[in-house]
């Protein structure tokens, strides 16, 4: 990728002139800009999301640092772990994965550094494309109660407060810094800073989204900019997910130019998402790792400096920062590295297995799930149950793993324990959600014909769910020693799946 950075230095001269004028006129108030807190940032989960530590009801909590989120929301597993009462609201939240039911739970405390909320009712997002690996989302209105600096290169987040700083230059760290004015929508509840960028010369509305792994342009905006997902060199990346239970199709293609303030990036690649949200471009963590960004809320400006490296580096291979995280002992990064080695062209099975074992031994839940599937395939159900239990204790919302644990319990002669675990995993609030019908089949509540019918009720998801149903039917039949039925179900799975569906 060829990247050219256009820097402006005139504002540095202007800042010096302004400072000299301030010294000449002692009657003018001087800007007092103070750092009030500095918090470490971490990379968490299989998406290596940017998180920090906070406090919820007096207990430590993992907070997703998400400047692209319109508010605060709690992850359902946290609410269940703290045994909080959830109230239905009848409302829905929109996200990249469609809509999610919104519940509410009452908290006495929600705090991240100096930012805090008083006791009250907080949203609980019920539906996500995968089990969340954080306890809560700290969104823009919460994080931006003070000025916020994000420095992913240092893995630091800093909060500032200023007095008489409305016209002062706040790029305190020096170097080549450019400014971008932003606006907010005071008439709406969504108060995220929005600013204008250019993609191939076309103006677009963007937000700085630390909750997005990579920079993404929405499909409708990509079309306006002349981007073509079927152009030579474009790649289909598969599906991604977020708020909402649906998966969103995603591509990667090359852009001519991306202009953000005083910086122009040429010949970069960018993700394109087939979803409908009310912004054109999400500037994600790939950009933030190559830049230092200050949200100056009182001035309604962003201060940005380029630090070096590729500002739009997509996650198509093991990147240096990932390997550094893995080598430093981050079990989530170890699992991600294992997956890249396992899916490489060609794959390096020895390295993939070594990193997977290291991540699983460190307690990484997805690594334990994957290792458990390997153990089941090797006819070692007793060892698989140990790994599955470790995984599910950290991922109580992982429904497919709960199904696998039940079949493992059958093979170890622990049917009653397996039944109790499966009933607990699929509570009454999950009965209308996939893959609850598979659990009903496992527990004898419905027969195979009813399961197959349930898999096709939503035509847009019928093929993937039919794949799930056939695959998990085959696993149950095998666990019960019914080999003829298992063989027939495997044949159905081969016909339905094509490529492996989620949970397989």
C-alpha positions as CSV (number, residue, x, y, z in Angstrom):
1,X,0.0,0.0,0.0
2,X,1.3,3.5,-0.9
3,X,0.5,6.1,1.7
4,X,1.3,9.8,1.4
5,X,0.8,12.2,4.4
6,X,0.2,15.9,3.7
7,X,1.0,17.9,6.8
8,X,0.2,21.5,7.6
9,X,2.5,23.5,9.8
10,X,0.9,27.0,9.5
11,X,-1.2,26.4,12.6
12,X,2.0,25.9,14.6
13,X,3.1,29.4,13.7
14,X,-0.4,30.7,14.4
15,X,-0.3,29.1,17.9
16,X,3.0,30.7,18.7
17,X,1.7,34.1,17.6
18,X,-1.4,33.6,19.7
19,X,0.7,32.6,22.7
20,X,2.9,35.7,22.3
21,X,-0.2,37.9,22.1
22,X,-1.5,36.4,25.3
23,X,1.7,37.2,27.1
24,X,1.6,40.7,25.9
25,X,-1.9,41.2,27.3
26,X,-2.0,40.1,30.9
27,X,-5.6,41.1,31.2
28,X,-6.7,38.1,29.1
29,X,-7.3,34.9,31.0
30,X,-4.7,32.2,30.4
31,X,-5.7,28.7,29.4
32,X,-5.3,26.2,32.3
33,X,-5.4,22.7,30.8
34,X,-5.0,19.9,33.3
35,X,-4.8,16.1,32.9
36,X,-7.2,14.6,35.5
37,X,-6.7,10.9,34.8
38,X,-4.7,8.4,32.8
39,X,-6.0,4.9,32.3
40,X,-4.4,1.9,30.6
41,X,-6.0,0.4,27.5
42,X,-6.1,-3.3,26.7
43,X,-7.0,-5.5,23.8
44,X,-9.7,-7.9,24.7
45,X,-11.6,-10.8,23.2
46,X,-11.3,-12.5,19.8
47,X,-11.8,-9.1,18.1
48,X,-9.0,-7.6,20.2
49,X,-11.4,-4.8,21.1
50,X,-10.1,-1.7,22.9
51,X,-11.1,-1.9,26.6
52,X,-10.2,-0.5,30.0
53,X,-11.0,-1.3,33.6
54,X,-14.0,0.3,35.3
55,X,-16.3,-0.3,38.3
56,X,-19.9,-1.4,38.3
57,X,-21.7,-1.6,41.6
58,X,-18.3,-1.7,43.4
59,X,-17.0,-4.6,41.4
60,X,-14.2,-4.5,38.7
61,X,-15.6,-4.5,35.2
62,X,-14.2,-4.7,31.6
63,X,-15.4,-1.7,29.7
64,X,-15.4,-1.4,25.9
65,X,-14.0,2.0,25.0
66,X,-16.4,2.9,22.2
67,X,-16.5,6.5,21.0
68,X,-18.8,5.2,18.2
69,X,-21.5,4.2,20.6
70,X,-24.3,6.6,21.3
71,X,-24.5,5.9,25.1
72,X,-23.9,3.4,27.9
73,X,-25.2,-0.2,27.7
74,X,-24.6,-3.3,29.8
75,X,-23.8,-6.8,28.5
76,X,-26.4,-9.3,29.4
77,X,-23.9,-11.8,30.9
78,X,-22.9,-9.1,33.4
79,X,-26.5,-8.5,34.5
80,X,-26.9,-12.3,34.9
81,X,-23.7,-12.6,36.9
82,X,-24.6,-9.8,39.3
83,X,-28.1,-11.2,39.6
84,X,-29.7,-7.9,38.6
85,X,-33.4,-7.7,37.8
86,X,-34.0,-6.9,34.1
87,X,-37.1,-5.0,33.0
88,X,-38.5,-5.2,29.5
89,X,-38.7,-1.8,27.8
90,X,-40.5,-2.7,24.5
91,X,-37.8,-0.7,22.7
92,X,-35.1,-1.8,20.2
93,X,-31.6,-0.6,19.5
94,X,-30.2,-0.3,15.9
95,X,-26.7,-1.6,15.1
96,X,-24.7,-3.1,12.3
97,X,-26.4,-6.5,13.0
98,X,-30.0,-5.1,12.8
99,X,-32.1,-4.6,15.9
100,X,-31.7,-5.8,19.5
101,X,-34.2,-5.9,22.3
102,X,-33.5,-3.4,25.0
103,X,-34.0,-4.3,28.6
104,X,-33.1,-2.1,31.6
105,X,-31.3,-2.9,34.9
106,X,-30.8,-0.6,37.9
107,X,-27.2,0.1,39.0
108,X,-25.8,2.0,42.0
109,X,-22.5,2.8,40.3
110,X,-20.9,3.0,36.8
111,X,-17.4,4.5,36.7
112,X,-14.5,4.7,34.3
113,X,-11.7,6.9,35.6
114,X,-13.1,10.4,36.4
115,X,-16.2,9.8,34.4
116,X,-19.1,8.4,36.3
117,X,-22.9,8.1,36.3
118,X,-25.2,8.4,39.3
119,X,-27.4,5.4,40.3
120,X,-30.2,4.7,37.9
121,X,-31.5,2.5,35.1
122,X,-29.1,1.4,32.4
123,X,-29.8,-0.2,29.0
124,X,-29.1,-3.9,28.6
125,X,-28.5,-5.1,25.0
126,X,-30.1,-8.5,24.7
127,X,-29.0,-9.5,21.2
128,X,-25.5,-9.5,19.8
129,X,-24.0,-11.5,16.9
130,X,-21.6,-13.3,19.4
131,X,-21.2,-13.5,23.1
132,X,-19.8,-10.1,24.3
133,X,-16.4,-10.4,26.0
134,X,-16.8,-7.2,28.0
135,X,-19.1,-6.2,30.8
136,X,-20.4,-2.9,29.4
137,X,-20.0,-0.4,26.6
138,X,-18.8,3.1,27.6
139,X,-20.0,5.2,24.7
140,X,-19.2,8.7,23.5
141,X,-21.5,10.8,25.7
142,X,-20.2,9.1,28.8
143,X,-16.5,9.1,27.8
144,X,-16.6,12.6,26.5
145,X,-17.8,14.3,29.7
146,X,-14.3,15.7,29.7
147,X,-11.7,16.1,26.9
148,X,-10.5,12.6,25.9
149,X,-7.1,11.6,24.4
150,X,-6.7,8.2,22.8
151,X,-3.2,7.0,22.2
152,X,-3.4,3.4,21.2
153,X,0.3,3.3,20.4
154,X,0.9,3.8,24.1
155,X,-2.2,1.9,25.1
156,X,-3.3,4.9,27.2
157,X,-6.4,6.9,27.5
158,X,-6.2,10.4,29.2
159,X,-8.9,12.8,30.5
160,X,-8.4,16.5,30.6
161,X,-10.3,19.6,31.8
162,X,-9.6,23.1,30.7
163,X,-10.4,26.6,32.0
164,X,-10.4,29.6,29.6
165,X,-9.2,27.4,26.8
166,X,-11.8,28.1,24.2
167,X,-9.3,29.6,21.7
168,X,-6.1,28.0,22.9
169,X,-4.2,25.4,20.9
170,X,-4.5,22.1,22.8
171,X,-2.1,19.9,20.9
172,X,0.2,19.8,24.0
173,X,2.3,16.8,22.8
174,X,3.8,18.8,19.9
175,X,4.9,17.7,16.5
176,X,2.8,17.7,13.3
177,X,-0.8,18.1,14.6
178,X,-3.8,19.1,12.5
179,X,-7.3,20.1,13.7
180,X,-10.7,19.1,12.5
181,X,-13.9,20.8,13.6
182,X,-16.8,18.6,14.5
183,X,-20.5,19.0,15.3
184,X,-23.0,17.1,17.4
185,X,-26.7,16.7,17.1
186,X,-28.2,18.5,20.1
187,X,-31.8,17.8,19.0
188,X,-31.2,14.1,19.2
189,X,-30.1,11.8,22.0
190,X,-27.1,10.8,19.8
191,X,-24.3,13.2,20.7
192,X,-21.3,11.6,19.0
193,X,-18.8,14.0,17.4
194,X,-19.3,14.0,13.7
195,X,-17.0,15.5,11.1
196,X,-16.5,15.8,7.4
197,X,-13.9,13.8,5.4
198,X,-13.5,13.1,1.7
199,X,-13.4,9.7,0.0
200,X,-12.3,10.0,-3.7
201,X,-13.2,13.7,-3.5
202,X,-16.7,13.0,-2.2
203,X,-17.7,14.6,1.1
204,X,-18.7,12.0,3.8
205,X,-19.9,12.3,7.4
206,X,-17.6,10.3,9.7
207,X,-17.2,9.5,13.4
208,X,-14.1,8.4,15.2
209,X,-15.1,4.9,16.4
210,X,-12.8,3.1,18.8
211,X,-15.3,0.3,19.0
212,X,-14.6,-0.6,15.3
213,X,-11.7,-2.9,14.7
214,X,-11.1,-1.4,11.2
215,X,-12.2,1.6,9.2
216,X,-15.5,0.9,7.5
217,X,-17.5,2.7,4.8
218,X,-21.1,1.9,4.4
219,X,-22.2,0.4,1.1
220,X,-24.4,3.3,0.1
221,X,-21.5,5.8,0.7
222,X,-19.0,3.5,-1.1
223,X,-21.3,3.6,-4.1
224,X,-21.3,7.5,-4.1
225,X,-17.5,7.4,-4.0
226,X,-17.3,5.1,-6.9
227,X,-16.0,2.1,-5.0
228,X,-16.8,-1.3,-6.5
229,X,-16.9,-4.4,-4.5
230,X,-16.7,-6.5,-7.7
231,X,-13.7,-4.7,-9.0
232,X,-10.4,-6.7,-9.6
233,X,-8.6,-7.0,-6.3
234,X,-11.7,-6.6,-4.1
235,X,-12.3,-9.3,-1.6
236,X,-15.3,-10.7,0.1
237,X,-14.4,-10.9,3.8
238,X,-17.5,-12.8,5.0
239,X,-19.7,-11.6,7.8
240,X,-19.2,-9.4,10.9
241,X,-21.6,-8.6,13.8
242,X,-22.3,-6.2,16.6
243,X,-25.5,-5.0,18.2
244,X,-28.3,-7.1,16.7
245,X,-28.4,-10.8,16.1
246,X,-27.8,-10.6,12.3
247,X,-24.5,-11.0,10.5
248,X,-23.5,-8.2,8.1
249,X,-21.8,-9.0,4.8
250,X,-18.5,-7.3,4.4
251,X,-16.0,-6.6,1.6
252,X,-12.6,-5.0,1.3
253,X,-11.6,-2.8,-1.7
254,X,-9.1,-0.2,-2.7
255,X,-9.8,3.6,-2.5
256,X,-8.1,6.3,-4.5
257,X,-7.9,8.9,-1.7
258,X,-9.1,9.3,1.8
259,X,-8.7,12.9,3.2
260,X,-9.1,13.4,6.9
261,X,-8.3,17.0,8.0
262,X,-4.7,17.8,7.0
263,X,-3.9,14.2,6.0
264,X,-4.4,12.5,2.6
265,X,-4.1,8.7,2.4
266,X,-3.7,7.3,-1.1
267,X,-4.1,3.8,-2.5
268,X,-5.3,2.3,0.8
269,X,-7.8,-0.5,1.3
270,X,-11.0,-0.1,3.2
271,X,-13.8,-2.4,4.4
272,X,-17.3,-2.0,3.0
273,X,-20.3,-3.0,5.1
274,X,-23.7,-3.8,3.8
275,X,-25.7,-2.2,6.6
276,X,-27.8,0.9,7.2
277,X,-26.6,3.2,10.0
278,X,-26.8,7.0,10.0
279,X,-23.1,7.7,9.3
280,X,-21.1,7.2,6.1
281,X,-17.7,6.1,7.6
282,X,-16.5,4.7,10.9
283,X,-12.9,5.6,11.5
284,X,-11.6,2.5,13.4
285,X,-8.8,1.2,15.5
286,X,-6.5,0.7,12.5
287,X,-6.4,4.4,12.0
288,X,-6.2,5.1,15.7
289,X,-3.1,2.9,16.1
290,X,-1.3,5.1,13.7
291,X,-2.4,8.4,15.2
292,X,-2.8,10.3,18.4
293,X,-6.3,11.8,18.8
294,X,-7.6,14.4,21.3
295,X,-11.4,15.1,21.5
296,X,-11.5,18.7,22.6
297,X,-15.1,18.9,23.6
298,X,-15.3,22.5,24.6
299,X,-13.8,23.7,21.3
300,X,-15.6,21.1,19.3
301,X,-12.4,20.0,17.6
302,X,-10.3,17.0,17.1
303,X,-6.5,17.3,17.4
304,X,-4.8,14.6,15.4
305,X,-1.1,13.7,14.7
306,X,0.2,10.9,12.5
307,X,2.7,8.7,14.4
308,X,3.9,6.5,11.6
309,X,3.1,3.2,10.0
310,X,0.2,2.2,7.8
311,X,-2.9,4.2,8.9
312,X,-5.4,1.7,7.4
313,X,-3.8,-1.6,8.0
314,X,-6.5,-4.3,7.6
315,X,-6.4,-7.5,9.6
316,X,-5.6,-9.9,6.8
317,X,-2.5,-11.4,8.5
318,X,-0.6,-11.4,11.7
319,X,0.3,-7.8,12.4
320,X,3.3,-6.7,14.5
321,X,1.1,-5.3,17.3
322,X,-0.9,-8.5,17.5
323,X,2.3,-10.7,17.8
324,X,3.6,-8.3,20.4
325,X,0.4,-8.7,22.4
326,X,0.6,-12.5,22.2
327,X,4.2,-12.6,23.2
328,X,3.5,-10.3,26.2
329,X,1.0,-12.9,27.5
330,X,-2.3,-11.6,26.2
331,X,-4.3,-14.9,25.9
332,X,-6.9,-13.3,23.5
333,X,-4.1,-12.2,21.2
334,X,-2.5,-15.7,21.5
335,X,-5.8,-17.2,20.2
336,X,-6.0,-14.7,17.4
337,X,-2.5,-15.5,16.3
338,X,-3.3,-19.2,16.5
339,X,-6.2,-18.7,14.1
340,X,-4.1,-16.7,11.6
341,X,-1.5,-19.5,11.5
342,X,-4.3,-22.1,11.2
343,X,-6.0,-20.3,8.3
344,X,-2.9,-19.2,6.5
345,X,-2.0,-20.1,2.9
346,X,-0.5,-22.5,3.6
347,X,-1.5,-23.1,7.2
348,X,1.2,-23.7,9.8
349,X,-0.4,-26.3,11.9
350,X,2.5,-26.7,14.4
351,X,2.5,-22.9,15.3
352,X,-1.3,-22.8,15.3
353,X,-1.5,-25.7,17.7
354,X,1.2,-24.3,20.0
355,X,-0.5,-20.9,20.2
356,X,-3.9,-22.5,20.7
357,X,-2.7,-24.6,23.6
358,X,-0.9,-21.7,25.2
359,X,-4.1,-19.6,24.9
360,X,-6.3,-22.4,26.3
361,X,-4.0,-23.1,29.2
362,X,-4.2,-19.3,30.0
363,X,-8.0,-19.7,30.2
364,X,-8.9,-18.0,26.9
365,X,-12.5,-19.3,26.4
366,X,-12.7,-19.5,22.6
367,X,-9.4,-21.4,22.6
368,X,-10.9,-23.8,25.1
369,X,-14.0,-24.2,22.9
370,X,-11.8,-25.0,19.9
371,X,-9.6,-27.4,21.8
372,X,-12.8,-29.1,23.2
373,X,-14.0,-29.6,19.6
374,X,-10.7,-31.2,18.7
375,X,-10.9,-33.4,21.8
376,X,-14.4,-34.5,20.9
377,X,-13.2,-35.4,17.4
378,X,-10.4,-37.4,19.0
379,X,-13.0,-39.3,21.1
380,X,-11.8,-37.8,24.4
381,X,-15.1,-36.5,25.8
382,X,-13.9,-36.4,29.4
383,X,-11.1,-34.1,28.6
384,X,-13.5,-32.1,26.4
385,X,-15.9,-31.5,29.3
386,X,-13.1,-29.9,31.3
387,X,-12.3,-27.5,28.5
388,X,-15.9,-26.7,27.8
389,X,-16.8,-26.0,31.4
390,X,-13.8,-23.6,31.6
391,X,-15.0,-21.8,28.5
392,X,-18.7,-21.6,29.4
393,X,-17.9,-20.3,32.9
394,X,-16.5,-17.2,31.1
395,X,-19.0,-17.2,28.3
396,X,-22.4,-17.9,29.8
397,X,-24.0,-16.6,26.7
398,X,-22.3,-19.2,24.4
399,X,-25.2,-21.4,23.4
400,X,-23.5,-23.6,20.8
401,X,-20.8,-24.6,23.4
402,X,-23.6,-25.5,25.8
403,X,-25.0,-27.9,23.2
404,X,-21.6,-29.5,22.7
405,X,-21.1,-29.9,26.5
406,X,-24.4,-31.8,26.6
407,X,-23.3,-34.3,24.0
408,X,-19.9,-34.7,25.8
409,X,-21.8,-35.4,29.1
410,X,-23.8,-38.1,27.4
411,X,-20.6,-39.8,26.3
412,X,-19.2,-39.7,29.8
413,X,-22.4,-41.1,31.4
414,X,-23.4,-37.8,33.0
415,X,-26.7,-37.3,31.3
416,X,-28.5,-35.8,34.3
417,X,-25.8,-33.2,34.9
418,X,-25.8,-32.4,31.2
419,X,-29.5,-31.9,31.2
420,X,-29.3,-29.5,34.1
421,X,-26.5,-27.5,32.5
422,X,-28.4,-27.3,29.2
423,X,-31.6,-26.2,30.8
424,X,-29.7,-23.5,32.7
425,X,-27.9,-22.3,29.6
426,X,-31.2,-21.8,27.7
427,X,-33.4,-19.8,30.1
428,X,-37.0,-18.7,29.4
429,X,-35.9,-15.5,27.7
430,X,-34.0,-17.5,25.1
431,X,-36.8,-19.8,24.1
432,X,-37.6,-17.8,21.0
433,X,-34.0,-17.3,19.9
434,X,-31.9,-19.6,17.7
435,X,-30.4,-22.1,18.6
436,X,-33.0,-22.7,21.3
437,X,-34.9,-25.2,19.1
438,X,-31.8,-27.4,19.0
439,X,-31.7,-27.4,22.8
440,X,-35.4,-28.4,22.8
441,X,-34.6,-31.3,20.5
442,X,-31.8,-32.4,22.7
443,X,-34.1,-32.3,25.8
444,X,-36.8,-34.3,24.0
445,X,-39.3,-31.4,23.8
446,X,-39.6,-31.5,20.0
447,X,-38.8,-34.1,17.4
448,X,-36.4,-33.9,14.4
449,X,-39.2,-32.8,12.0
450,X,-40.1,-29.8,14.3
451,X,-36.4,-28.8,14.6
452,X,-36.0,-28.8,10.8
453,X,-39.2,-26.7,10.5
454,X,-38.0,-24.2,13.1
455,X,-34.7,-23.8,11.2
456,X,-36.6,-22.5,8.2
457,X,-39.0,-20.1,9.8
458,X,-36.7,-17.1,8.8
459,X,-36.0,-17.5,5.1
460,X,-33.0,-15.2,5.2
461,X,-31.3,-17.5,7.7
462,X,-32.8,-20.9,6.7
463,X,-29.7,-22.3,5.0
464,X,-27.3,-21.5,7.9
465,X,-29.8,-22.7,10.5
466,X,-30.5,-25.9,8.7
467,X,-26.8,-26.5,8.6
468,X,-26.7,-25.9,12.4
469,X,-29.6,-28.2,12.9
470,X,-28.3,-31.1,10.9
471,X,-24.8,-30.9,12.3
472,X,-26.0,-30.9,16.0
473,X,-28.5,-33.6,15.3
474,X,-25.6,-35.7,14.0
475,X,-23.6,-35.0,17.2
476,X,-26.5,-36.0,19.4
477,X,-27.1,-39.3,17.5
478,X,-23.4,-40.1,17.7
479,X,-23.3,-39.5,21.5
480,X,-26.3,-41.8,21.8
481,X,-24.7,-44.5,19.7
482,X,-27.3,-44.2,16.9
483,X,-24.9,-44.5,14.0
484,X,-27.4,-44.9,11.2
485,X,-29.2,-41.8,12.2
486,X,-25.9,-40.0,12.7
487,X,-24.8,-40.9,9.2
488,X,-28.0,-39.6,7.7
489,X,-27.8,-36.4,9.6
490,X,-24.2,-35.9,8.5
491,X,-25.3,-36.3,4.9
492,X,-27.9,-33.6,5.5
493,X,-25.3,-31.4,7.0
494,X,-23.0,-31.7,4.0
495,X,-25.9,-30.8,1.7
496,X,-26.9,-27.8,3.8
497,X,-23.7,-26.3,5.1
498,X,-21.5,-25.6,2.0
499,X,-19.1,-23.7,4.3
500,X,-19.2,-24.2,8.1
501,X,-21.9,-22.2,9.8
502,X,-21.5,-20.5,13.2
503,X,-21.1,-22.9,16.0
504,X,-19.7,-25.8,13.9
